[in-house]
């Protein structure tokens, strides 16, 4: 480690220590900073891919078809910096991350935006910037915000004012490592009184921490789970599930998919065939005893059936689709009824509908936009947001592909990889420094 890197670490430590004892230096004026953060409501979007981490929105009453030129733009705001982080929304506040220039240098920050005043409420520097910004979407729980920087900085801060509560570092504290060079991208999971995340270390592939103090509760060592892929964390965000009576965290790492017991962190099962050695990205989908997993780079997709076996679990491969049939690069997949919907192909978002229990392709058609597509479901319809900025509305119908409208947003800056979010009838799109809000409410 170079002397300049040591100096950087020292400077970042001072920044966060100051935040632990006083309001964040970039906080809004006192009247805004003092605003209490409301608890999450049923319609709120407190974590990456929504309340259940599955890309499913419970919103209804949305317009059935988009007009030419797209829905009405309600407002646009700026000041979010560089990055691919999506947004979470709780209690009238929106939270995201970005690399911002502050005090003459660039810093990676957690950002809070007040939806009523349409002003940034506070920003908190947490670590060094990345070449193209952060990927983590902050998680909001009981008046706290949790986030992971690309360098491995894990932070807990007060939602009301951005004051730091505790911090850990995934490499220094847990021996963490990434499977490849795009740095940490995971959005942390809150489950009851614990925070769970993926350092990717040999002795701490996954860890659980006390969410209030940051104190470690357990560490999971994977051991040898297969030859495919690479050691270290992947780029996926885990989900929690109760499968055959065992509460567990389902995640995709560098060596593939795993299930880890919630109570003590023991490895319950693993599935190596889904791993590639470049980047394992999409979030798994769980229904009952079934787990759907997919990765790109000529890998494919699979459905697994899990069953209790002593203190562990047996894994049965129900079906496997080659990359010619379906592989999701990034942008994710949603399960609606008995059908999966998502974008197929490396650097492509070809719309696909696939039967969950058989893997049978119901339809596959040409993409409206270019590049990978982030997918979101709401009110019987799918929103595909493509890397080139194009946004498409597609009916969630397994019988046929029906395009219900598409548009190019007001701002297209860089790669539009930030996942779309719907909250109270409004569509939020992050485009690097810009945030756009569109009206989806039926008149």
QUIJORA-V131735 format. One record per backbone hydrogen bond with DSSP energy under -0.5 kcal/mol. NH is the residue of the N-H (numbers start at 1). CO is the residue of the C=O. Records with the same first field share a line. If there is no record, write none. Layout:
# QUIJORA-V131735
NH->CO ; CO
This chain:
# QUIJORA-V131735
6->2
7->3
8->4
9->5
10->6
11->7
12->8
13->9
14->10
15->11
16->12
17->13
18->14
19->15
20->16
21->17 ; 18
22->18
24->161
26->123
27->24
28->121
32->29
33->29
34->30
35->32
38->36
44->41
45->89
50->47
53->50
54->49
55->49
56->49
57->55 ; 377
63->440
66->404
69->406
70->67
72->439
74->72 ; 437
75->437
77->435
79->433
80->433
82->99
84->134
85->134
88->95
89->45
90->93
93->90
94->113
95->88
96->111
98->109
99->82
100->98 ; 107
102->100 ; 105
105->102
107->100
108->127
109->98 ; 107
110->124
111->96
112->122
113->94
114->119
115->92 ; 113
118->114
119->114
121->112
122->112
124->110
126->108
127->108
133->130
134->82
138->136
139->146
140->46
141->144
144->141
145->157
146->139
147->155
149->153
152->149
154->152 ; 168
155->147 ; 153
156->166
157->145
158->163
159->143
162->158
164->19
165->156
166->156
168->154
170->152
173->169
174->169
175->171
176->170
177->199
179->233
183->180
184->150
188->186
189->196
191->189 ; 194
194->191
195->209
196->189
197->207
199->197
200->204 ; 205
201->204
205->220
206->220
207->197
208->218
209->195
210->215
211->193
214->210
217->208
218->208
220->206
221->219
222->220
225->223
230->254
233->177
235->280
236->252
239->250
241->248
243->241 ; 246
244->242
246->243
247->245
248->241
249->260
250->239 ; 248
251->249 ; 258
253->251 ; 256
254->232
256->253
257->271
258->251
259->269
260->249
261->266
262->247
265->261
268->259
269->259
271->257
275->272
281->279
285->292
287->290
290->287
291->304
292->285
293->302
295->300
300->295
301->321
302->293
303->319
304->291
305->316
306->289
307->314
309->312
312->309
313->268
314->307
316->305 ; 314
318->303 ; 316
319->303
321->301
325->322
326->322
329->327 ; 345
334->341
336->334 ; 339
337->335
339->336
340->354
341->334
342->352
343->332
344->350
345->327
348->345
350->344
352->342
353->363
354->340
355->360
356->338
359->355
362->353 ; 360
363->353
365->351
374->385
375->331
376->383
377->55
378->381
379->57 ; 59
381->378
382->394
383->376
384->382 ; 392
385->374 ; 383
386->384 ; 390
387->372
388->370
389->386
391->407
392->384
393->405
394->382 ; 392
395->402
396->380
397->395
400->397
404->393 ; 402
405->393
407->391
409->389 ; 407
416->387 ; 414
417->415
421->428
423->426
426->423
427->438
428->421 ; 426
429->436
431->434
434->431
435->77
436->429
437->75
438->427
439->72
440->425 ; 438
441->425
442->61
